[in-house]
Amino acid sequence: MKTIGIIGGMGPMATVDLMQKIILATDACEDQDHIPILVDNNTNIPDRTAAILGQGTSPIPELLKSAERLTAQGADFLIMGCNTAHFFLPLLMPYLKIPFISMIETTAEFCKQQGLQKVGLLASAGTCHSGIYQRALQHVGIEILLPTKAGETAIHNMIYAGVKAGKQHYDTTDVQKTLQDMCRAGAEAFILGCTEMPLAVSLYALEGNFLDATQILAEKAVTAAGAKVIRKLPSSKTVLSTEISTY
């Protein structure tokens, strides 16, 4: 099998979540059936949202360092769990020596496969303003619904002040209202467009039809590495399973 290289550290818990989902998605009976994975947990990568909003240092130099280290160590292709960091991917691609699988494009293709017409985006302010999901979904003919300014702030605060801060208990009243408003506006499902969002769904018991971009990427990576993806029934009615997808 091919070796997966994960550009990580954005954030550390989200990196672990991606790796765990790859392992759990792999059809394996023993250690030797699992996929070799290299992880560069580079916590020196500057905040992506701040950079996109013109308020911080560019993450490109550190992203390239991670890519180079993983390539030198034997990775056959690269992925990264941070949605927002994909904004900088076009600037990274000319310098990469091995293939890169985009979480954004993979998720958009999955939405198309499911026959969705209109999806909501739950993400950090950086991801919302970057336009990466808007462009990818428009390319496959799907309408995207963004939260209002207040809703965007509520979600962004939950990501940073809740999940990234390691808070087990966080008031999600405003987030739940945002989900309800977007459902009334026609959202058929919600893309969890920040790597911390799947963690937030679980940690704070959020309810909705969610598309876990991390899970979608994990399954794509398993297939690309040459392993089989485990197929099983959805474990929760509030989470739209990615396991009915085909690649």
Contacts in CASP RR format, 6 or more apart in sequence:
PFRMAT RR
TARGET T0000
AUTHOR 0000-0000-0000
METHOD contacts of the structure
MODEL  1
MKTIGIIGGMGPMATVDLMQKIILATDACEDQDHIPILVDNNTNIPDRTA
AILGQGTSPIPELLKSAERLTAQGADFLIMGCNTAHFFLPLLMPYLKIPF
ISMIETTAEFCKQQGLQKVGLLASAGTCHSGIYQRALQHVGIEILLPTKA
GETAIHNMIYAGVKAGKQHYDTTDVQKTLQDMCRAGAEAFILGCTEMPLA
VSLYALEGNFLDATQILAEKAVTAAGAKVIRKLPSSKTVLSTEISTY
1 35 0 8 1.000
1 36 0 8 1.000
1 225 0 8 1.000
1 226 0 8 1.000
1 227 0 8 1.000
2 35 0 8 1.000
2 36 0 8 1.000
2 76 0 8 1.000
2 77 0 8 1.000
2 224 0 8 1.000
2 225 0 8 1.000
2 226 0 8 1.000
3 35 0 8 1.000
3 36 0 8 1.000
3 37 0 8 1.000
3 38 0 8 1.000
3 74 0 8 1.000
3 75 0 8 1.000
3 76 0 8 1.000
3 225 0 8 1.000
4 22 0 8 1.000
4 35 0 8 1.000
4 36 0 8 1.000
4 37 0 8 1.000
4 38 0 8 1.000
4 75 0 8 1.000
4 76 0 8 1.000
4 77 0 8 1.000
4 79 0 8 1.000
4 221 0 8 1.000
4 224 0 8 1.000
4 225 0 8 1.000
5 37 0 8 1.000
5 38 0 8 1.000
5 39 0 8 1.000
5 40 0 8 1.000
5 70 0 8 1.000
5 75 0 8 1.000
5 76 0 8 1.000
5 77 0 8 1.000
5 78 0 8 1.000
5 79 0 8 1.000
6 15 0 8 1.000
6 18 0 8 1.000
6 19 0 8 1.000
6 37 0 8 1.000
6 38 0 8 1.000
6 39 0 8 1.000
6 40 0 8 1.000
6 70 0 8 1.000
6 78 0 8 1.000
6 79 0 8 1.000
6 80 0 8 1.000
6 81 0 8 1.000
7 40 0 8 1.000
7 42 0 8 1.000
7 63 0 8 1.000
7 66 0 8 1.000
7 67 0 8 1.000
7 70 0 8 1.000
7 78 0 8 1.000
7 79 0 8 1.000
7 80 0 8 1.000
7 81 0 8 1.000
7 82 0 8 1.000
7 85 0 8 1.000
8 15 0 8 1.000
8 18 0 8 1.000
8 39 0 8 1.000
8 40 0 8 1.000
8 41 0 8 1.000
8 42 0 8 1.000
8 45 0 8 1.000
8 66 0 8 1.000
8 80 0 8 1.000
8 81 0 8 1.000
8 82 0 8 1.000
9 15 0 8 1.000
9 40 0 8 1.000
9 41 0 8 1.000
9 42 0 8 1.000
9 43 0 8 1.000
9 45 0 8 1.000
9 82 0 8 1.000
10 42 0 8 1.000
10 45 0 8 1.000
10 48 0 8 1.000
10 80 0 8 1.000
10 81 0 8 1.000
10 82 0 8 1.000
10 84 0 8 1.000
10 85 0 8 1.000
10 195 0 8 1.000
11 43 0 8 1.000
11 82 0 8 1.000
11 164 0 8 1.000
11 195 0 8 1.000
11 196 0 8 1.000
12 41 0 8 1.000
12 43 0 8 1.000
13 163 0 8 1.000
13 196 0 8 1.000
13 199 0 8 1.000
14 81 0 8 1.000
14 82 0 8 1.000
14 195 0 8 1.000
14 196 0 8 1.000
14 199 0 8 1.000
14 214 0 8 1.000
15 39 0 8 1.000
15 41 0 8 1.000
15 81 0 8 1.000
15 195 0 8 1.000
17 195 0 8 1.000
17 198 0 8 1.000
17 199 0 8 1.000
17 214 0 8 1.000
18 79 0 8 1.000
18 81 0 8 1.000
18 195 0 8 1.000
18 214 0 8 1.000
18 217 0 8 1.000
18 218 0 8 1.000
19 37 0 8 1.000
19 39 0 8 1.000
21 214 0 8 1.000
21 215 0 8 1.000
21 218 0 8 1.000
22 35 0 8 1.000
22 37 0 8 1.000
22 218 0 8 1.000
22 221 0 8 1.000
22 222 0 8 1.000
23 34 0 8 1.000
24 230 0 8 1.000
25 215 0 8 1.000
25 218 0 8 1.000
25 219 0 8 1.000
25 222 0 8 1.000
25 229 0 8 1.000
25 230 0 8 1.000
25 243 0 8 1.000
26 33 0 8 1.000
26 34 0 8 1.000
26 35 0 8 1.000
26 222 0 8 1.000
26 227 0 8 1.000
26 228 0 8 1.000
26 229 0 8 1.000
26 230 0 8 1.000
27 33 0 8 1.000
27 227 0 8 1.000
27 228 0 8 1.000
27 229 0 8 1.000
27 230 0 8 1.000
28 34 0 8 1.000
28 227 0 8 1.000
33 227 0 8 1.000
34 227 0 8 1.000
35 221 0 8 1.000
35 222 0 8 1.000
35 225 0 8 1.000
35 226 0 8 1.000
35 227 0 8 1.000
38 70 0 8 1.000
38 73 0 8 1.000
38 74 0 8 1.000
38 75 0 8 1.000
40 66 0 8 1.000
40 69 0 8 1.000
40 70 0 8 1.000
42 62 0 8 1.000
42 63 0 8 1.000
42 65 0 8 1.000
42 66 0 8 1.000
44 62 0 8 1.000
45 59 0 8 1.000
45 62 0 8 1.000
45 63 0 8 1.000
45 66 0 8 1.000
45 85 0 8 1.000
46 56 0 8 1.000
46 57 0 8 1.000
46 58 0 8 1.000
46 59 0 8 1.000
46 62 0 8 1.000
47 56 0 8 1.000
47 59 0 8 1.000
48 59 0 8 1.000
48 82 0 8 1.000
48 84 0 8 1.000
48 85 0 8 1.000
48 87 0 8 1.000
48 88 0 8 1.000
48 126 0 8 1.000
49 84 0 8 1.000
49 124 0 8 1.000
49 125 0 8 1.000
49 126 0 8 1.000
49 127 0 8 1.000
49 156 0 8 1.000
50 56 0 8 1.000
50 57 0 8 1.000
51 57 0 8 1.000
51 58 0 8 1.000
51 59 0 8 1.000
51 88 0 8 1.000
52 84 0 8 1.000
52 87 0 8 1.000
52 126 0 8 1.000
52 129 0 8 1.000
52 130 0 8 1.000
53 125 0 8 1.000
53 126 0 8 1.000
53 129 0 8 1.000
58 88 0 8 1.000
59 85 0 8 1.000
59 88 0 8 1.000
60 88 0 8 1.000
60 91 0 8 1.000
60 92 0 8 1.000
63 80 0 8 1.000
63 85 0 8 1.000
63 88 0 8 1.000
63 92 0 8 1.000
64 92 0 8 1.000
64 95 0 8 1.000
67 78 0 8 1.000
67 92 0 8 1.000
67 95 0 8 1.000
67 96 0 8 1.000
70 78 0 8 1.000
71 78 0 8 1.000
71 96 0 8 1.000
71 97 0 8 1.000
71 98 0 8 1.000
75 98 0 8 1.000
76 98 0 8 1.000
76 99 0 8 1.000
76 225 0 8 1.000
77 98 0 8 1.000
77 99 0 8 1.000
77 100 0 8 1.000
77 101 0 8 1.000
77 221 0 8 1.000
77 224 0 8 1.000
77 225 0 8 1.000
78 96 0 8 1.000
78 98 0 8 1.000
78 99 0 8 1.000
78 100 0 8 1.000
78 101 0 8 1.000
79 100 0 8 1.000
79 101 0 8 1.000
79 103 0 8 1.000
79 217 0 8 1.000
79 221 0 8 1.000
80 86 0 8 1.000
80 103 0 8 1.000
81 103 0 8 1.000
81 195 0 8 1.000
81 214 0 8 1.000
81 217 0 8 1.000
82 195 0 8 1.000
83 103 0 8 1.000
83 104 0 8 1.000
83 123 0 8 1.000
83 124 0 8 1.000
83 127 0 8 1.000
83 132 0 8 1.000
83 133 0 8 1.000
83 193 0 8 1.000
83 194 0 8 1.000
83 195 0 8 1.000
83 213 0 8 1.000
84 123 0 8 1.000
84 124 0 8 1.000
84 126 0 8 1.000
84 127 0 8 1.000
84 130 0 8 1.000
84 194 0 8 1.000
86 102 0 8 1.000
86 103 0 8 1.000
86 104 0 8 1.000
86 132 0 8 1.000
87 126 0 8 1.000
87 127 0 8 1.000
87 130 0 8 1.000
87 131 0 8 1.000
87 132 0 8 1.000
89 100 0 8 1.000
89 102 0 8 1.000
92 100 0 8 1.000
93 100 0 8 1.000
101 217 0 8 1.000
101 220 0 8 1.000
101 221 0 8 1.000
101 224 0 8 1.000
103 213 0 8 1.000
103 214 0 8 1.000
103 216 0 8 1.000
103 217 0 8 1.000
104 132 0 8 1.000
104 133 0 8 1.000
104 136 0 8 1.000
104 213 0 8 1.000
105 136 0 8 1.000
106 213 0 8 1.000
106 216 0 8 1.000
106 217 0 8 1.000
106 220 0 8 1.000
107 133 0 8 1.000
107 136 0 8 1.000
107 191 0 8 1.000
107 193 0 8 1.000
107 211 0 8 1.000
107 213 0 8 1.000
107 216 0 8 1.000
107 217 0 8 1.000
108 133 0 8 1.000
108 136 0 8 1.000
108 137 0 8 1.000
108 139 0 8 1.000
108 140 0 8 1.000
108 142 0 8 1.000
109 140 0 8 1.000
110 211 0 8 1.000
110 216 0 8 1.000
110 242 0 8 1.000
110 245 0 8 1.000
111 119 0 8 1.000
111 137 0 8 1.000
111 140 0 8 1.000
111 142 0 8 1.000
111 189 0 8 1.000
111 191 0 8 1.000
111 211 0 8 1.000
112 140 0 8 1.000
112 141 0 8 1.000
112 142 0 8 1.000
113 245 0 8 1.000
113 246 0 8 1.000
114 189 0 8 1.000
114 240 0 8 1.000
114 244 0 8 1.000
114 245 0 8 1.000
116 142 0 8 1.000
116 188 0 8 1.000
116 189 0 8 1.000
117 142 0 8 1.000
117 143 0 8 1.000
117 188 0 8 1.000
118 142 0 8 1.000
118 143 0 8 1.000
118 144 0 8 1.000
118 145 0 8 1.000
118 186 0 8 1.000
118 187 0 8 1.000
118 188 0 8 1.000
119 137 0 8 1.000
119 142 0 8 1.000
119 143 0 8 1.000
119 144 0 8 1.000
119 145 0 8 1.000
119 187 0 8 1.000
119 188 0 8 1.000
119 189 0 8 1.000
119 190 0 8 1.000
119 191 0 8 1.000
119 211 0 8 1.000
120 144 0 8 1.000
120 145 0 8 1.000
120 146 0 8 1.000
120 147 0 8 1.000
120 182 0 8 1.000
120 187 0 8 1.000
120 189 0 8 1.000
120 190 0 8 1.000
120 191 0 8 1.000
121 127 0 8 1.000
121 128 0 8 1.000
121 133 0 8 1.000
121 144 0 8 1.000
121 145 0 8 1.000
121 146 0 8 1.000
121 147 0 8 1.000
121 190 0 8 1.000
121 191 0 8 1.000
121 193 0 8 1.000
122 147 0 8 1.000
122 155 0 8 1.000
122 179 0 8 1.000
122 190 0 8 1.000
122 191 0 8 1.000
122 192 0 8 1.000
122 193 0 8 1.000
122 194 0 8 1.000
122 197 0 8 1.000
122 210 0 8 1.000
123 133 0 8 1.000
123 155 0 8 1.000
123 191 0 8 1.000
123 192 0 8 1.000
123 193 0 8 1.000
123 194 0 8 1.000
123 197 0 8 1.000
124 155 0 8 1.000
124 156 0 8 1.000
124 159 0 8 1.000
124 160 0 8 1.000
124 194 0 8 1.000
125 152 0 8 1.000
125 153 0 8 1.000
125 156 0 8 1.000
127 133 0 8 1.000
127 193 0 8 1.000
127 194 0 8 1.000
128 146 0 8 1.000
128 147 0 8 1.000
128 152 0 8 1.000
133 144 0 8 1.000
133 191 0 8 1.000
133 193 0 8 1.000
134 144 0 8 1.000
137 143 0 8 1.000
137 144 0 8 1.000
138 144 0 8 1.000
145 182 0 8 1.000
145 185 0 8 1.000
145 186 0 8 1.000
145 187 0 8 1.000
146 152 0 8 1.000
147 154 0 8 1.000
147 155 0 8 1.000
147 178 0 8 1.000
147 181 0 8 1.000
147 182 0 8 1.000
148 178 0 8 1.000
148 181 0 8 1.000
150 174 0 8 1.000
150 178 0 8 1.000
151 174 0 8 1.000
151 175 0 8 1.000
151 177 0 8 1.000
151 178 0 8 1.000
151 181 0 8 1.000
154 174 0 8 1.000
154 175 0 8 1.000
154 177 0 8 1.000
154 178 0 8 1.000
155 175 0 8 1.000
155 178 0 8 1.000
155 194 0 8 1.000
155 197 0 8 1.000
158 170 0 8 1.000
158 172 0 8 1.000
158 175 0 8 1.000
158 200 0 8 1.000
158 204 0 8 1.000
159 194 0 8 1.000
159 196 0 8 1.000
159 197 0 8 1.000
159 200 0 8 1.000
161 167 0 8 1.000
161 170 0 8 1.000
162 170 0 8 1.000
162 200 0 8 1.000
163 196 0 8 1.000
163 199 0 8 1.000
163 200 0 8 1.000
163 203 0 8 1.000
164 196 0 8 1.000
168 203 0 8 1.000
170 203 0 8 1.000
170 204 0 8 1.000
172 200 0 8 1.000
172 204 0 8 1.000
172 206 0 8 1.000
175 204 0 8 1.000
175 206 0 8 1.000
176 206 0 8 1.000
176 207 0 8 1.000
179 190 0 8 1.000
179 206 0 8 1.000
179 207 0 8 1.000
179 208 0 8 1.000
182 190 0 8 1.000
183 208 0 8 1.000
188 209 0 8 1.000
189 209 0 8 1.000
189 210 0 8 1.000
189 211 0 8 1.000
189 240 0 8 1.000
190 208 0 8 1.000
190 209 0 8 1.000
190 210 0 8 1.000
190 211 0 8 1.000
191 211 0 8 1.000
191 213 0 8 1.000
192 198 0 8 1.000
192 201 0 8 1.000
192 210 0 8 1.000
192 211 0 8 1.000
192 212 0 8 1.000
192 213 0 8 1.000
192 214 0 8 1.000
193 213 0 8 1.000
195 213 0 8 1.000
195 214 0 8 1.000
197 210 0 8 1.000
198 210 0 8 1.000
198 212 0 8 1.000
198 214 0 8 1.000
198 215 0 8 1.000
200 206 0 8 1.000
201 210 0 8 1.000
201 212 0 8 1.000
201 238 0 8 1.000
201 239 0 8 1.000
206 238 0 8 1.000
207 238 0 8 1.000
208 238 0 8 1.000
208 239 0 8 1.000
209 238 0 8 1.000
209 239 0 8 1.000
209 240 0 8 1.000
210 238 0 8 1.000
210 239 0 8 1.000
210 240 0 8 1.000
211 240 0 8 1.000
211 242 0 8 1.000
212 239 0 8 1.000
212 242 0 8 1.000
215 242 0 8 1.000
216 242 0 8 1.000
216 245 0 8 1.000
219 229 0 8 1.000
219 242 0 8 1.000
219 243 0 8 1.000
219 245 0 8 1.000
219 247 0 8 1.000
220 247 0 8 1.000
222 228 0 8 1.000
222 229 0 8 1.000
223 229 0 8 1.000
223 247 0 8 1.000
229 243 0 8 1.000
230 243 0 8 1.000
231 243 0 8 1.000
232 243 0 8 1.000
233 241 0 8 1.000
234 240 0 8 1.000
234 241 0 8 1.000
234 243 0 8 1.000
235 241 0 8 1.000
END
